[in-house]
Amino acid sequence: SSGINAEYGHQELISLMQFTVRSDDPEVIHGKPDPDIFLVARKRFKTTPSCSNCLVLEDAPNGVKAALAADMKCVMVPDPRLVDIPPAHLVLKSLEEFRPEEFGLPPF
């Protein structure tokens, strides 16, 4: 997770994560739209998944571009004011619409 920051009230969500990777991580050489941040996160799993088995949730066009550059699946929840929406695998109006089973994950 690159954009989630505890100081913005996401402590509960962060506590559920095995790890986080932020843009200031020393292994992240280039920022988005370069895929570094997602490739670094992928390497930190106990068993490194293939890129095609990774799913990125993004709200920003450069994040979508980075996910696609990493050959990862991407679900975008853009700001409703965004005009140019990049071609994510799925675009939702809200994360409440997200159905993990559509990506082979267990349902909520």
Residue pairs with C-beta under 8 A, 6 or more apart in sequence:
1 14
1 17
1 20
1 21
1 22
1 41
2 20
2 21
2 22
2 23
2 32
2 37
2 41
2 63
3 59
3 60
3 63
4 10
4 13
4 14
4 20
5 22
6 14
14 20
18 44
18 45
19 41
19 44
21 27
21 28
21 37
21 40
21 41
21 44
22 28
22 37
23 31
23 32
23 37
25 37
25 40
27 36
27 40
28 36
28 37
28 40
29 36
30 36
31 37
31 62
32 60
32 62
32 63
32 65
32 66
33 62
33 63
33 65
33 66
33 69
34 66
34 69
35 66
35 67
35 69
35 70
35 72
36 66
37 66
38 54
38 56
38 66
38 67
38 70
38 72
39 51
39 70
42 48
42 49
42 51
42 54
42 70
42 72
51 70
51 71
51 72
52 71
52 72
52 73
54 70
54 72
54 73
55 72
55 73
55 74
55 75
55 103
55 105
56 63
56 64
56 66
56 67
56 70
56 72
56 73
56 74
56 75
57 74
57 75
57 76
57 77
57 95
57 98
58 64
58 67
58 74
58 75
58 76
58 77
58 88
59 76
59 77
59 78
59 79
60 78
61 78
61 82
61 84
61 85
61 86
63 74
63 76
64 74
64 76
64 86
64 87
64 88
65 86
67 73
67 74
67 88
68 74
68 86
68 87
68 88
73 89
73 103
74 88
74 89
74 90
75 88
75 89
75 90
75 91
75 92
75 98
75 103
76 85
76 86
76 88
76 90
76 91
76 92
77 91
77 92
77 93
77 94
77 95
77 98
78 85
78 91
80 93
85 91
90 102
92 98
99 107
100 106
100 107
100 108
101 107
